[in-house]
Amino acid sequence: MRSRLITVAASCGIALAIAAPAATAFADNTGEPIAVSEDGVAVSPDQLSPEQLAAFTDEPIAESADVSGEEAESGVMARAAAKTKYRKAQYKRGSSLMWTRDTVYFGYNGKKVTSSKGWQESGHIFPNIAKNKGIKRYHNTASTHKWRAKDTIGAGVPTPWGDVKAYSKDYTHYFSGSKSGAWSWKG
């Protein structure tokens, strides 16, 4: 059993050594480091696997879905008016190894935003990092509800000495939902 584990570990190390240099082509050229360790050292793209690099550099995905009144009533939000419609807007960042998702659920009827609530989800496979640092509504008028969400995504890189060096980057995403049902995520 031990020899199989060593063989698998060696095979993964070889695959990473072959694939990691190819991943450097996907790094952004903004001059800003992809991520920074807890002690302030910038990570270079060749230290990350292709999946880790994609989590830092790929464009996040913003999507929305209309929700029926019955679904809204089964949740925490009560139906505010007979013609209220509901929409769920999500902002996803990361890869299958580490991801965060910010969700805002809001009701609108053409005259006002009737209600909204927000929540966060995250997942990661060790040694990677994905943390939700809070979502908060910071603007609330009849015509618009605005939310701010904060997340951290990081990559763990095993060292030859068995330690895991963690690199992370903080992200802030902004949501705006209007009385017409229009919405946007920025981040």
PyRosetta script that sets phi, psi and omega in degrees:
from pyrosetta import init, pose_from_sequence

init()
pose = pose_from_sequence("MRSRLITVAASCGIALAIAAPAATAFADNTGEPIAVSEDGVAVSPDQLSPEQLAAFTDEPIAESADVSGEEAESGVMARAAAKTKYRKAQYKRGSSLMWTRDTVYFGYNGKKVTSSKGWQESGHIFPNIAKNKGIKRYHNTASTHKWRAKDTIGAGVPTPWGDVKAYSKDYTHYFSGSKSGAWSWKG")
pose.set_psi(1, -42.1)
pose.set_omega(1, -178.9)
pose.set_phi(2, -64.6)
pose.set_psi(2, -38.8)
pose.set_omega(2, -180.0)
pose.set_phi(3, -67.3)
pose.set_psi(3, -33.3)
pose.set_omega(3, 176.8)
pose.set_phi(4, -66.3)
pose.set_psi(4, -42.4)
pose.set_omega(4, 179.3)
pose.set_phi(5, -62.7)
pose.set_psi(5, -42.8)
pose.set_omega(5, 178.9)
pose.set_phi(6, -64.7)
pose.set_psi(6, -40.7)
pose.set_omega(6, 178.5)
pose.set_phi(7, -62.8)
pose.set_psi(7, -43.7)
pose.set_omega(7, 178.7)
pose.set_phi(8, -64.0)
pose.set_psi(8, -43.9)
pose.set_omega(8, 179.8)
pose.set_phi(9, -62.8)
pose.set_psi(9, -41.7)
pose.set_omega(9, 179.3)
pose.set_phi(10, -66.3)
pose.set_psi(10, -40.3)
pose.set_omega(10, 179.3)
pose.set_phi(11, -62.8)
pose.set_psi(11, -43.0)
pose.set_omega(11, 178.4)
pose.set_phi(12, -64.0)
pose.set_psi(12, -39.7)
pose.set_omega(12, 178.5)
pose.set_phi(13, -63.6)
pose.set_psi(13, -40.1)
pose.set_omega(13, 178.0)
pose.set_phi(14, -66.3)
pose.set_psi(14, -43.9)
pose.set_omega(14, 178.9)
pose.set_phi(15, -61.0)
pose.set_psi(15, -41.0)
pose.set_omega(15, 179.3)
pose.set_phi(16, -66.1)
pose.set_psi(16, -40.2)
pose.set_omega(16, -179.9)
pose.set_phi(17, -64.9)
pose.set_psi(17, -32.1)
pose.set_omega(17, 178.9)
pose.set_phi(18, -79.5)
pose.set_psi(18, -41.7)
pose.set_omega(18, -173.5)
pose.set_phi(19, -81.8)
pose.set_psi(19, -31.7)
pose.set_omega(19, -174.4)
pose.set_phi(20, -61.1)
pose.set_psi(20, -43.3)
pose.set_omega(20, 179.0)
pose.set_phi(21, -62.4)
pose.set_psi(21, -32.3)
pose.set_omega(21, 178.6)
pose.set_phi(22, -67.7)
pose.set_psi(22, -27.0)
pose.set_omega(22, -178.0)
pose.set_phi(23, -71.7)
pose.set_psi(23, -20.4)
pose.set_omega(23, -178.3)
pose.set_phi(24, -63.2)
pose.set_psi(24, -22.6)
pose.set_omega(24, 179.1)
pose.set_phi(25, -66.2)
pose.set_psi(25, -21.9)
pose.set_omega(25, -177.5)
pose.set_phi(26, -90.5)
pose.set_psi(26, -5.9)
pose.set_omega(26, -178.2)
pose.set_phi(27, -67.5)
pose.set_psi(27, 145.0)
pose.set_omega(27, 179.6)
pose.set_phi(28, -75.4)
pose.set_psi(28, 155.2)
pose.set_omega(28, -176.8)
pose.set_phi(29, -110.7)
pose.set_psi(29, 36.7)
pose.set_omega(29, -178.3)
pose.set_phi(30, -82.2)
pose.set_psi(30, -9.5)
pose.set_omega(30, -177.4)
pose.set_phi(31, 89.0)
pose.set_psi(31, -13.6)
pose.set_omega(31, 177.8)
pose.set_phi(32, -85.5)
pose.set_psi(32, 137.4)
pose.set_omega(32, 179.8)
pose.set_phi(33, -63.3)
pose.set_psi(33, 149.1)
pose.set_omega(33, 179.0)
pose.set_phi(34, -62.2)
pose.set_psi(34, -43.9)
pose.set_omega(34, 178.7)
pose.set_phi(35, -157.1)
pose.set_psi(35, 165.2)
pose.set_omega(35, -178.5)
pose.set_phi(36, -131.7)
pose.set_psi(36, 138.9)
pose.set_omega(36, 179.0)
pose.set_phi(37, -74.3)
pose.set_psi(37, 171.1)
pose.set_omega(37, -179.7)
pose.set_phi(38, -62.2)
pose.set_psi(38, -26.8)
pose.set_omega(38, 178.7)
pose.set_phi(39, -94.7)
pose.set_psi(39, 13.3)
pose.set_omega(39, 172.8)
pose.set_phi(40, 88.7)
pose.set_psi(40, 8.7)
pose.set_omega(40, -179.4)
pose.set_phi(41, -88.8)
pose.set_psi(41, 131.5)
pose.set_omega(41, 179.5)
pose.set_phi(42, -74.6)
pose.set_psi(42, 141.2)
pose.set_omega(42, 177.7)
pose.set_phi(43, -88.1)
pose.set_psi(43, 141.8)
pose.set_omega(43, 175.0)
pose.set_phi(44, -98.5)
pose.set_psi(44, 149.5)
pose.set_omega(44, -176.4)
pose.set_phi(45, -58.1)
pose.set_psi(45, -28.2)
pose.set_omega(45, -178.8)
pose.set_phi(46, -74.3)
pose.set_psi(46, -6.8)
pose.set_omega(46, 176.3)
pose.set_phi(47, -87.9)
pose.set_psi(47, -6.6)
pose.set_omega(47, -175.2)
pose.set_phi(48, -113.7)
pose.set_psi(48, 151.8)
pose.set_omega(48, 174.3)
pose.set_phi(49, -74.9)
pose.set_psi(49, 164.1)
pose.set_omega(49, 178.5)
pose.set_phi(50, -57.8)
pose.set_psi(50, -37.2)
pose.set_omega(50, 179.2)
pose.set_phi(51, -67.3)
pose.set_psi(51, -41.4)
pose.set_omega(51, 178.0)
pose.set_phi(52, -64.4)
pose.set_psi(52, -43.2)
pose.set_omega(52, 179.7)
pose.set_phi(53, -62.4)
pose.set_psi(53, -40.0)
pose.set_omega(53, 179.0)
pose.set_phi(54, -63.3)
pose.set_psi(54, -36.4)
pose.set_omega(54, 179.9)
pose.set_phi(55, -62.8)
pose.set_psi(55, -32.5)
pose.set_omega(55, 179.7)
pose.set_phi(56, -84.7)
pose.set_psi(56, -33.6)
pose.set_omega(56, -168.7)
pose.set_phi(57, -107.8)
pose.set_psi(57, -22.2)
pose.set_omega(57, -179.0)
pose.set_phi(58, -69.5)
pose.set_psi(58, 153.9)
pose.set_omega(58, 177.6)
pose.set_phi(59, -70.3)
pose.set_psi(59, 136.0)
pose.set_omega(59, 175.7)
pose.set_phi(60, -68.7)
pose.set_psi(60, 165.8)
pose.set_omega(60, -176.9)
pose.set_phi(61, -115.1)
pose.set_psi(61, 124.8)
pose.set_omega(61, 174.8)
pose.set_phi(62, -111.8)
pose.set_psi(62, 130.1)
pose.set_omega(62, -179.7)
pose.set_phi(63, -145.6)
pose.set_psi(63, 163.6)
pose.set_omega(63, -176.6)
pose.set_phi(64, -143.0)
pose.set_psi(64, 158.4)
pose.set_omega(64, 176.1)
pose.set_phi(65, -145.8)
pose.set_psi(65, 138.6)
pose.set_omega(65, 173.8)
pose.set_phi(66, -76.4)
pose.set_psi(66, 146.2)
pose.set_omega(66, -177.7)
pose.set_phi(67, -123.0)
pose.set_psi(67, 138.8)
pose.set_omega(67, -178.9)
pose.set_phi(68, -74.9)
pose.set_psi(68, 162.6)
pose.set_omega(68, 177.7)
pose.set_phi(69, -61.7)
pose.set_psi(69, -35.4)
pose.set_omega(69, 179.2)
pose.set_phi(70, -65.5)
pose.set_psi(70, -41.5)
pose.set_omega(70, 177.5)
pose.set_phi(71, -64.6)
pose.set_psi(71, -38.5)
pose.set_omega(71, 179.8)
pose.set_phi(72, -66.2)
pose.set_psi(72, -41.1)
pose.set_omega(72, -179.5)
pose.set_phi(73, -69.0)
pose.set_psi(73, -28.7)
pose.set_omega(73, 178.8)
pose.set_phi(74, -73.5)
pose.set_psi(74, -17.6)
pose.set_omega(74, 178.4)
pose.set_phi(75, -91.8)
pose.set_psi(75, -161.6)
pose.set_omega(75, -177.7)
pose.set_phi(76, -76.1)
pose.set_psi(76, -33.3)
pose.set_omega(76, -176.1)
pose.set_phi(77, -77.6)
pose.set_psi(77, 127.0)
pose.set_omega(77, 175.6)
pose.set_phi(78, -85.1)
pose.set_psi(78, 154.4)
pose.set_omega(78, -179.6)
pose.set_phi(79, -70.2)
pose.set_psi(79, 121.6)
pose.set_omega(79, -173.1)
pose.set_phi(80, -82.7)
pose.set_psi(80, -33.1)
pose.set_omega(80, -179.1)
pose.set_phi(81, -153.2)
pose.set_psi(81, 161.8)
pose.set_omega(81, -175.8)
pose.set_phi(82, -60.9)
pose.set_psi(82, -33.7)
pose.set_omega(82, -176.5)
pose.set_phi(83, -102.9)
pose.set_psi(83, 17.1)
pose.set_omega(83, 179.0)
pose.set_phi(84, -71.4)
pose.set_psi(84, 134.9)
pose.set_omega(84, 174.4)
pose.set_phi(85, -111.3)
pose.set_psi(85, 157.4)
pose.set_omega(85, -177.0)
pose.set_phi(86, -125.9)
pose.set_psi(86, 146.6)
pose.set_omega(86, -179.7)
pose.set_phi(87, -139.7)
pose.set_psi(87, 141.9)
pose.set_omega(87, 176.0)
pose.set_phi(88, -115.8)
pose.set_psi(88, 121.8)
pose.set_omega(88, -179.7)
pose.set_phi(89, -116.2)
pose.set_psi(89, 131.1)
pose.set_omega(89, -177.7)
pose.set_phi(90, -122.9)
pose.set_psi(90, 149.5)
pose.set_omega(90, 176.7)
pose.set_phi(91, -128.3)
pose.set_psi(91, 114.1)
pose.set_omega(91, -177.0)
pose.set_phi(92, -110.8)
pose.set_psi(92, 139.7)
pose.set_omega(92, 177.4)
pose.set_phi(93, -138.7)
pose.set_psi(93, 140.3)
pose.set_omega(93, 174.3)
pose.set_phi(94, 119.9)
pose.set_psi(94, -161.4)
pose.set_omega(94, -179.0)
pose.set_phi(95, -134.4)
pose.set_psi(95, -172.2)
pose.set_omega(95, 179.6)
pose.set_phi(96, -67.7)
pose.set_psi(96, -19.8)
pose.set_omega(96, 178.9)
pose.set_phi(97, -81.6)
pose.set_psi(97, -29.2)
pose.set_omega(97, -179.2)
pose.set_phi(98, -159.6)
pose.set_psi(98, 127.7)
pose.set_omega(98, -176.4)
pose.set_phi(99, -149.6)
pose.set_psi(99, 154.2)
pose.set_omega(99, 171.6)
pose.set_phi(100, -131.4)
pose.set_psi(100, 150.5)
pose.set_omega(100, 177.4)
pose.set_phi(101, -139.1)
pose.set_psi(101, 124.7)
pose.set_omega(101, 175.5)
pose.set_phi(102, -106.4)
pose.set_psi(102, 131.8)
pose.set_omega(102, -176.9)
pose.set_phi(103, -128.3)
pose.set_psi(103, 134.3)
pose.set_omega(103, 171.7)
pose.set_phi(104, -124.5)
pose.set_psi(104, 132.2)
pose.set_omega(104, -177.9)
pose.set_phi(105, -116.7)
pose.set_psi(105, 120.4)
pose.set_omega(105, -176.4)
pose.set_phi(106, -138.1)
pose.set_psi(106, 151.9)
pose.set_omega(106, 177.2)
pose.set_phi(107, -109.1)
pose.set_psi(107, 145.1)
pose.set_omega(107, -178.6)
pose.set_phi(108, -149.1)
pose.set_psi(108, 155.0)
pose.set_omega(108, 179.2)
pose.set_phi(109, -137.7)
pose.set_psi(109, 13.8)
pose.set_omega(109, -179.5)
pose.set_phi(110, 92.3)
pose.set_psi(110, -23.0)
pose.set_omega(110, 178.3)
pose.set_phi(111, -106.8)
pose.set_psi(111, -26.8)
pose.set_omega(111, 180.0)
pose.set_phi(112, -163.8)
pose.set_psi(112, 162.7)
pose.set_omega(112, 169.8)
pose.set_phi(113, -85.1)
pose.set_psi(113, 117.3)
pose.set_omega(113, -172.5)
pose.set_phi(114, -81.0)
pose.set_psi(114, -31.1)
pose.set_omega(114, -179.7)
pose.set_phi(115, -169.9)
pose.set_psi(115, 163.1)
pose.set_omega(115, 173.3)
pose.set_phi(116, -159.4)
pose.set_psi(116, 152.0)
pose.set_omega(116, 173.4)
pose.set_phi(117, -145.4)
pose.set_psi(117, 153.1)
pose.set_omega(117, -178.1)
pose.set_phi(118, -133.9)
pose.set_psi(118, 151.4)
pose.set_omega(118, 175.9)
pose.set_phi(119, -153.4)
pose.set_psi(119, 168.3)
pose.set_omega(119, -177.1)
pose.set_phi(120, -130.6)
pose.set_psi(120, 152.3)
pose.set_omega(120, 174.4)
pose.set_phi(121, -139.1)
pose.set_psi(121, 154.6)
pose.set_omega(121, 176.6)
pose.set_phi(122, -154.8)
pose.set_psi(122, 162.4)
pose.set_omega(122, 176.5)
pose.set_phi(123, -157.6)
pose.set_psi(123, 151.8)
pose.set_omega(123, 178.2)
pose.set_phi(124, -157.5)
pose.set_psi(124, 157.7)
pose.set_omega(124, 174.3)
pose.set_phi(125, -110.6)
pose.set_psi(125, 126.8)
pose.set_omega(125, -178.2)
pose.set_phi(126, -54.4)
pose.set_psi(126, 137.2)
pose.set_omega(126, 13.4)
pose.set_phi(127, -97.4)
pose.set_psi(127, 18.2)
pose.set_omega(127, -178.4)
pose.set_phi(128, -78.8)
pose.set_psi(128, 169.0)
pose.set_omega(128, -174.4)
pose.set_phi(129, -130.4)
pose.set_psi(129, 136.3)
pose.set_omega(129, 170.8)
pose.set_phi(130, -148.0)
pose.set_psi(130, 115.5)
pose.set_omega(130, -175.9)
pose.set_phi(131, -128.9)
pose.set_psi(131, 140.2)
pose.set_omega(131, 171.0)
pose.set_phi(132, -94.7)
pose.set_psi(132, 131.6)
pose.set_omega(132, -178.4)
pose.set_phi(133, -113.5)
pose.set_psi(133, 14.9)
pose.set_omega(133, 173.4)
pose.set_phi(134, 116.4)
pose.set_psi(134, 147.8)
pose.set_omega(134, 175.0)
pose.set_phi(135, -132.1)
pose.set_psi(135, 134.3)
pose.set_omega(135, -173.6)
pose.set_phi(136, -144.5)
pose.set_psi(136, 137.5)
pose.set_omega(136, 173.1)
pose.set_phi(137, -80.4)
pose.set_psi(137, 123.7)
pose.set_omega(137, -177.7)
pose.set_phi(138, -114.1)
pose.set_psi(138, -5.1)
pose.set_omega(138, -180.0)
pose.set_phi(139, -145.6)
pose.set_psi(139, 127.3)
pose.set_omega(139, -174.3)
pose.set_phi(140, -142.9)
pose.set_psi(140, 99.5)
pose.set_omega(140, 174.0)
pose.set_phi(141, -125.7)
pose.set_psi(141, 175.3)
pose.set_omega(141, 179.1)
pose.set_phi(142, -64.2)
pose.set_psi(142, -32.1)
pose.set_omega(142, -175.5)
pose.set_phi(143, -93.1)
pose.set_psi(143, -21.8)
pose.set_omega(143, -174.6)
pose.set_phi(144, -149.0)
pose.set_psi(144, 139.4)
pose.set_omega(144, 167.9)
pose.set_phi(145, -118.2)
pose.set_psi(145, 132.1)
pose.set_omega(145, 180.0)
pose.set_phi(146, -122.6)
pose.set_psi(146, 139.3)
pose.set_omega(146, -179.0)
pose.set_phi(147, -127.0)
pose.set_psi(147, 150.8)
pose.set_omega(147, 175.4)
pose.set_phi(148, -125.3)
pose.set_psi(148, 129.0)
pose.set_omega(148, 179.7)
pose.set_phi(149, -123.1)
pose.set_psi(149, 140.5)
pose.set_omega(149, 179.1)
pose.set_phi(150, -122.7)
pose.set_psi(150, 135.1)
pose.set_omega(150, -179.4)
pose.set_phi(151, -138.6)
pose.set_psi(151, 159.4)
pose.set_omega(151, 173.0)
pose.set_phi(152, -130.4)
pose.set_psi(152, 131.8)
pose.set_omega(152, 174.1)
pose.set_phi(153, -122.5)
pose.set_psi(153, 137.1)
pose.set_omega(153, -178.4)
pose.set_phi(154, -143.8)
pose.set_psi(154, 162.3)
pose.set_omega(154, 179.7)
pose.set_phi(155, -121.2)
pose.set_psi(155, 131.0)
pose.set_omega(155, 173.8)
pose.set_phi(156, -95.5)
pose.set_psi(156, 134.6)
pose.set_omega(156, -179.7)
pose.set_phi(157, -124.0)
pose.set_psi(157, 113.0)
pose.set_omega(157, 178.3)
pose.set_phi(158, -64.2)
pose.set_psi(158, 139.8)
pose.set_omega(158, 177.3)
pose.set_phi(159, -99.0)
pose.set_psi(159, 164.2)
pose.set_omega(159, 178.7)
pose.set_phi(160, -60.9)
pose.set_psi(160, -19.4)
pose.set_omega(160, -178.3)
pose.set_phi(161, -91.6)
pose.set_psi(161, 3.8)
pose.set_omega(161, 177.2)
pose.set_phi(162, 93.3)
pose.set_psi(162, -9.4)
pose.set_omega(162, 178.7)
pose.set_phi(163, -76.8)
pose.set_psi(163, 163.8)
pose.set_omega(163, 175.0)
pose.set_phi(164, -117.3)
pose.set_psi(164, 120.1)
pose.set_omega(164, 177.5)
pose.set_phi(165, -92.4)
pose.set_psi(165, 121.7)
pose.set_omega(165, -176.8)
pose.set_phi(166, -102.6)
pose.set_psi(166, 132.7)
pose.set_omega(166, 174.9)
pose.set_phi(167, -117.8)
pose.set_psi(167, 138.9)
pose.set_omega(167, -178.3)
pose.set_phi(168, -145.5)
pose.set_psi(168, 163.0)
pose.set_omega(168, 177.1)
pose.set_phi(169, -142.3)
pose.set_psi(169, 135.4)
pose.set_omega(169, 177.9)
pose.set_phi(170, -91.3)
pose.set_psi(170, 142.0)
pose.set_omega(170, 178.7)
pose.set_phi(171, -127.6)
pose.set_psi(171, 144.0)
pose.set_omega(171, 172.9)
pose.set_phi(172, -123.4)
pose.set_psi(172, 128.3)
pose.set_omega(172, -179.4)
pose.set_phi(173, -117.2)
pose.set_psi(173, 143.3)
pose.set_omega(173, -178.5)
pose.set_phi(174, -120.4)
pose.set_psi(174, 131.8)
pose.set_omega(174, 178.3)
pose.set_phi(175, -115.0)
pose.set_psi(175, 142.4)
pose.set_omega(175, 173.5)
pose.set_phi(176, -135.8)
pose.set_psi(176, 125.6)
pose.set_omega(176, 177.5)
pose.set_phi(177, -121.9)
pose.set_psi(177, 134.8)
pose.set_omega(177, -174.5)
pose.set_phi(178, -113.5)
pose.set_psi(178, 170.2)
pose.set_omega(178, -178.9)
pose.set_phi(179, -63.5)
pose.set_psi(179, -21.3)
pose.set_omega(179, 179.2)
pose.set_phi(180, -86.3)
pose.set_psi(180, -7.5)
pose.set_omega(180, -176.5)
pose.set_phi(181, 96.8)
pose.set_psi(181, -7.5)
pose.set_omega(181, 177.1)
pose.set_phi(182, -68.3)
pose.set_psi(182, 147.7)
pose.set_omega(182, -178.8)
pose.set_phi(183, -148.8)
pose.set_psi(183, 162.2)
pose.set_omega(183, 174.8)
pose.set_phi(184, -154.3)
pose.set_psi(184, 147.5)
pose.set_omega(184, 170.3)
pose.set_phi(185, -115.8)
pose.set_psi(185, 137.4)
pose.set_omega(185, 174.1)
pose.set_phi(186, -131.0)
pose.set_psi(186, 145.6)
pose.set_omega(186, 179.9)
pose.set_phi(187, -176.6)
pose.dump_pdb("model.pdb")
